[in-house]
Amino acid sequence: MNKQLENLITASILFLGSTAIGLAGFSLIEDLSFVNALYMTIITIGTVGFTEVKELSPSGRVFTSFYILLNLGLFAYIVSVVSSYFFEGKLKSIFKSYKSDMEINKLNNHVIVCGFGRNGKQACEELEKSKRDFVIIEKDPEVVEAEIPKSMKWHLGDANHDDNLRVVGIERADVIIITTPSDAFNVFITLTARYLNEDIKIISRASNMETESKLYRAGANKVVMPDILGGMFMAHLITKPVVIEFLDLLSGVSGTSYRLEEVSYDQLKGRYQNKTLKDLEIKKNSGVTVICVKSNMKGMIPSPDENTFIGMNDHLILLGSKKSLKNFMDQYTILEK
C-alpha cells in the first residue's frame, strides 16, 4: 500500500479509537447521553476548553485527566497528517498513483522498468520514442514526483517485493528491465521475476563480472554492465574515433535523424513475405539500407547480398533517416513503428 495512504489510514483509526474510548468512558463513568458524551469527547480531544455539560465526579476527573494526556500527542499527529494532504499535495499524489495503477491494469505484453535512475531513465525515453507500452516501478516518492514525466505510467513501490511486481503486471509483461544500482537487489529481483513469469525476458544491470554470472544463473536473458561499456566507449574515442562517430550517428547523439530499426517477418505485408532482398528493392523504393538480416536458419548475416531470402521468423535490421524509415514502414509493413 502507498506509504502516504497508510499514514492517513493509521491516523483515522487512531482518531476513531480515541473517540470510542472517550464515548465509553464518559457514558459509563458520568452516565451521559450519547450526544453529551460525544461533545465531551470532542472538546477533550481538541483541547479547546469549552464548558463541561455538568460537574464531573472525582472518577470522571481522573478519567478526563488521563484522556487529555493520551490525546495531546495523538491530536498533534492527526493534525500533521491531515494537513499534509491538503498543503503538501499528498492527496493529489495518491489520486495520481491510483489513476496510474488503473492504467497499468489494462497493459499486456508490456515492459517493466525497475528503477528510474540514470539507466532506467534512458531506457524509458527510448521505449517512449518507440511507442512501446511500459511501466516504471520506483520506490523513492521524490523521484516519482519530481523526475518521472506525466506521460509515463509508474507505480510507487519496492521491486524487491512480490506484491509490487504483481501490481505492475509481471504475469502479463513481456520484458523486465532491472536498473537498480545494487547488484544484490538486481539478482533478487531477477530470481523473483523468473519465478512469477517463466516466459518473461529479463534484462538486468550489473556492476562487475562476478554479478554477471550470478544474474545469468538467476534467470536473466541479457546482462548489461554500463561501467565497462562506458570505459570501452571512452577508449574507442581514441583508438576508433570514426567508429564512435558512426555510433553517435545511430544513437542520435550527433543531432542527426539517422537510426536503426528492426522489422520482423510477421510485420511485413503479405506480398513482401518469402522474397529475396533483390525482389523487395528496399533501397530503391524507400531509401533505407538493410545492414543485417537475422535468419532463422543461418543466424546473423551482416551486409546481406541481394539473394538473401526473407522467410518465416527472420528479421531485417535497417538503417535510414526518419523520413526514409517512415517510407519503408508505410509501404512494406502492416504495423506502424
Summary of the structure (lengths in Angstrom):
residues: 337
radius of gyration: 30.6
end to end distance: 36.5
largest distance: 103.5
contacts: 946
relative contact order: 0.06
helix: 55%
strand: 16%
